[in-house]
Amino acid sequence: MAFWRSLLNRAGFAPAEPGTSTRSADGEHGRTPALRAAALEQILQEHVAALGSDHPRTITSRNNLASKYAQIGRREAAVAQFEQALLDAAVHYGEDHGQTDVIRENLAWSYEDSGRHADAAEQWETLLKRRDEHLGPVAGDTVAARSRLAINYRKSGRYDAAIAHYEKAIEDAGVPEAREDLRLGLSLACASVGRDEDGIQQLRMVLAQRRRRLGARHLDHLLVQHRLGRAYTQAGRLEDAVETLRTAYFNGLSAAGDPDIRMLTLRMRRDLAGALSALGRHREAAALF
């Protein structure tokens, strides 16, 4: 999921001067990820010793090392390096500089990967504020920052704030598929605060859009239909749950050649049986097994 931005092209750095290291760990074939990380560590050490921690080349090296750490699963090491890179970038470039925000975004993603959603939200708050001021609310990067902020608010338990940002992002998003994903997140946030009907409404909207766009037997449509059936069950709307889950189940059976749909169909059958049992229709539930 994470997306790590390099500073090399964005910063406009010139090639290394004679006598400085020009090793590119990612450009050397045959090296394991660990060896590539080790090469980046060496480059960073050389730049710190020769140039200082807050020199642009050092900041770039630290950002690239942190990105490599993140890519190979060394999450804590990645966070530590991104945090230091952000501090150094703020000193050299300033808090409001674009290069600083590149590292801030990388740090936000790294916090997310580490499950530190409250810390990630803090970084996305800053990025959203900057982008809203400089780009406007409907710019793609602004909507993306607001979306990530909503996700991290939800995952850190700040559901009301998440709902507000999901709703604003839906209003500003220019891509229909992006709005669908935001509505799915909004439905989860609503369900977390007991707003089951609001969550159901969001799922119904996504379901209708995906049916038109993808067809009733597409995996992405079936996933939402399954979620809607479960949401009906959670809200106590058992007749609606049975109708929705049965339709999804038969659509899934018709497309069960896809292994992902086949696995989903098993879950839909289980949930359909549960909804039937909750209605007292035990014979129909038993027939599913």
C-alpha positions in Angstrom: 0.0 0.0 0.0 2.7 2.5 0.9 4.2 4.8 -1.6 7.7 6.2 -1.0 8.8 9.3 -2.9 12.4 9.8 -3.8 14.0 13.3 -3.6 16.6 12.7 -6.3 14.6 14.0 -9.2 12.4 16.4 -7.3 15.3 18.2 -5.7 17.2 18.7 -8.9 20.6 17.6 -7.5 23.6 17.5 -9.8 25.6 14.4 -10.3 28.1 13.6 -7.6 31.4 15.5 -7.8 34.6 13.6 -8.5 35.8 11.9 -5.4 32.4 11.5 -3.8 30.5 8.2 -3.7 28.3 7.5 -6.7 27.2 4.0 -5.7 23.6 3.2 -6.4 22.5 0.2 -4.4 19.2 -0.2 -6.3 21.1 0.0 -9.6 23.5 -2.9 -8.9 22.1 -6.1 -10.2 22.4 -9.3 -8.2 22.4 -7.7 -4.7 19.9 -8.9 -2.1 17.6 -6.3 -0.5 19.7 -6.5 2.7 22.9 -5.7 0.7 21.2 -2.8 -1.1 20.2 -1.4 2.3 23.7 -1.8 3.6 25.1 0.1 0.6 22.6 2.9 1.2 23.7 2.9 4.9 27.3 3.4 3.8 26.4 6.2 1.5 24.5 7.9 4.3 27.4 7.6 6.7 29.7 9.1 4.1 27.4 12.1 3.5 26.9 12.7 7.2 30.6 12.7 7.8 31.5 14.9 4.8 28.5 17.2 4.5 26.6 17.1 7.8 23.1 15.8 8.6 21.1 18.7 7.1 22.8 18.9 3.8 20.5 18.2 0.8 22.5 15.2 -0.3 22.4 13.7 3.2 18.7 14.3 3.4 18.2 12.6 0.1 20.4 9.7 1.2 18.5 9.3 4.5 15.1 9.5 2.7 16.2 6.8 0.2 17.6 4.5 3.0 14.3 4.9 4.9 12.4 4.0 1.8 14.5 0.9 1.3 14.0 -0.1 5.0 10.2 0.3 4.5 10.3 -1.8 1.3 12.0 -4.7 3.0 9.8 -4.6 6.1 12.2 -2.9 8.6 9.4 -0.6 9.7 10.9 0.8 13.0 14.1 1.6 11.2 12.3 3.3 8.4 10.3 5.4 10.8 13.4 6.5 12.7 15.2 7.5 9.5 12.2 9.4 8.1 11.7 11.2 11.4 15.4 12.3 11.3 15.1 13.3 7.6 12.1 15.4 8.4 13.8 17.2 11.2 16.8 17.9 8.9 14.7 19.0 6.0 12.8 21.4 8.2 16.2 22.9 9.2 17.5 23.2 5.7 14.5 23.8 3.6 11.9 25.1 6.1 8.7 23.6 7.4 6.7 24.8 4.4 9.0 23.7 1.6 7.9 21.1 -0.9 10.9 18.8 -0.2 10.0 18.8 3.4 6.5 17.7 2.6 7.8 14.9 0.4 9.5 13.4 3.5 6.5 14.2 5.7 4.3 12.2 3.3 6.8 9.3 3.4 6.8 9.4 7.2 3.0 9.4 7.3 3.0 6.3 5.1 5.6 4.7 7.3 3.6 5.4 10.4 0.6 3.8 8.7 2.6 0.7 7.9 3.7 0.5 11.5 0.1 0.7 12.8 0.8 4.2 14.3 -2.4 5.7 12.9 -2.6 8.6 15.4 0.9 9.7 14.4 0.1 9.2 10.8 -3.0 11.4 11.2 -0.8 14.2 12.6 1.4 14.3 9.5 -1.6 14.1 7.1 -3.2 17.0 9.0 -0.2 19.1 8.2 -0.1 18.0 4.6 -3.8 18.6 4.1 -3.5 22.1 5.5 -0.6 23.0 3.2 -2.2 21.5 0.1 -5.6 23.1 0.9 -3.9 26.5 1.1 -1.6 26.1 -1.9 -3.6 23.9 -4.3 -7.2 24.3 -3.2 -9.6 21.7 -1.8 -10.5 19.9 -5.0 -6.9 19.3 -6.2 -6.1 15.6 -6.5 -3.2 15.8 -3.9 -5.5 17.6 -1.5 -8.2 15.1 -1.8 -5.7 12.3 -1.4 -4.3 13.8 1.8 -7.9 14.3 3.2 -8.7 10.7 2.3 -5.6 9.4 4.2 -6.4 11.6 7.1 -10.0 10.2 7.3 -8.7 6.7 7.1 -6.2 7.3 9.9 -8.7 9.1 12.1 -11.0 6.1 11.7 -8.3 3.6 12.5 -7.2 5.6 15.6 -10.8 5.8 16.9 -11.6 9.4 16.0 -14.8 8.4 14.2 -16.6 11.8 14.1 -13.6 13.5 12.7 -13.2 10.7 10.2 -16.8 11.0 9.1 -16.4 14.7 8.5 -13.3 14.3 6.3 -14.8 11.3 4.4 -17.8 13.5 3.6 -15.7 16.4 2.5 -13.4 14.2 0.4 -16.4 12.6 -1.3 -17.7 16.1 -2.1 -14.3 17.1 -3.6 -13.1 13.9 -5.3 -13.2 14.1 -9.1 -12.9 10.4 -9.8 -15.9 8.1 -9.4 -13.9 5.1 -8.3 -12.2 7.2 -5.6 -15.6 8.3 -4.3 -16.7 4.7 -4.1 -13.7 3.8 -2.0 -14.4 6.8 0.2 -18.0 5.8 0.7 -16.8 2.4 1.8 -14.6 4.0 4.4 -17.4 6.3 5.5 -19.7 3.3 5.9 -17.2 1.7 8.3 -16.9 4.9 10.3 -20.7 5.3 10.5 -21.0 1.7 11.7 -18.4 2.3 14.4 -20.6 5.0 16.0 -23.9 3.2 15.7 -25.0 5.0 12.6 -26.0 1.8 10.8 -28.5 3.3 8.5 -26.1 5.9 7.3 -23.5 3.2 6.6 -26.0 1.1 4.8 -26.9 4.0 2.6 -23.3 4.5 1.6 -23.0 0.8 0.7 -26.2 0.9 -1.4 -24.8 3.8 -3.4 -21.5 2.0 -4.0 -23.3 -1.2 -4.9 -25.5 0.6 -7.5 -22.5 2.3 -9.0 -20.4 -0.9 -9.3 -23.3 -2.9 -10.7 -23.6 -0.3 -13.6 -19.8 -0.1 -14.0 -18.7 -3.7 -13.5 -21.7 -6.0 -13.6 -23.4 -8.1 -10.9 -20.9 -10.9 -11.1 -17.7 -8.9 -10.7 -15.6 -9.5 -7.6 -15.6 -5.9 -6.5 -19.4 -5.8 -6.8 -19.9 -9.0 -4.9 -17.6 -7.8 -2.1 -19.8 -4.7 -1.5 -23.0 -6.8 -1.8 -21.6 -9.1 0.9 -20.7 -6.2 3.1 -24.2 -4.8 2.6 -25.8 -8.1 3.6 -23.7 -8.1 6.8 -24.6 -4.5 7.5 -28.3 -5.3 7.3 -27.7 -8.2 9.7 -25.9 -5.9 12.2 -28.7 -3.4 11.9 -31.3 -6.1 12.6 -32.8 -5.9 9.1 -32.8 -9.6 8.7 -35.2 -9.9 5.8 -33.1 -7.4 3.8 -30.0 -9.3 4.9 -31.3 -12.6 3.6 -32.5 -11.1 0.3 -29.1 -9.3 -0.3 -26.9 -12.3 0.8 -29.0 -14.8 -1.3 -28.7 -12.6 -4.4 -24.9 -12.2 -3.8 -24.5 -15.9 -3.1 -26.2 -17.0 -6.4 -24.3 -14.3 -8.3 -21.1 -15.7 -6.8 -22.0 -19.3 -7.7 -22.4 -18.1 -11.3 -18.9 -16.8 -11.4 -17.2 -19.3 -9.1 -14.5 -20.1 -11.6 -12.6 -17.2 -10.1 -10.8 -18.5 -7.0 -11.3 -15.3 -5.1 -15.0 -15.3 -5.9 -15.2 -19.0 -4.9 -13.7 -18.2 -1.4 -16.1 -15.2 -1.1 -19.0 -17.4 -2.0 -18.2 -19.7 0.9 -18.3 -16.7 3.3 -21.6 -15.5 1.8 -23.2 -18.9 2.2 -22.1 -18.9 5.9 -23.5 -15.4 6.5 -26.7 -16.2 4.6 -27.2 -19.3 6.8 -26.7 -17.2 9.9 -29.3 -14.6 8.8 -31.8 -17.4 8.0 -31.2 -18.9 11.4 -31.7 -15.6 13.1 -35.1 -15.4 11.4 -36.0 -18.8 12.7 -35.8 -20.4 9.2 -33.5 -23.2 10.4 -34.4 -25.7 7.7 -33.3 -23.3 4.9 -30.2 -22.5 6.8 -29.3 -26.2 7.3 -29.8 -26.8 3.5 -26.8 -24.5 2.8 -24.5 -27.0 4.5 
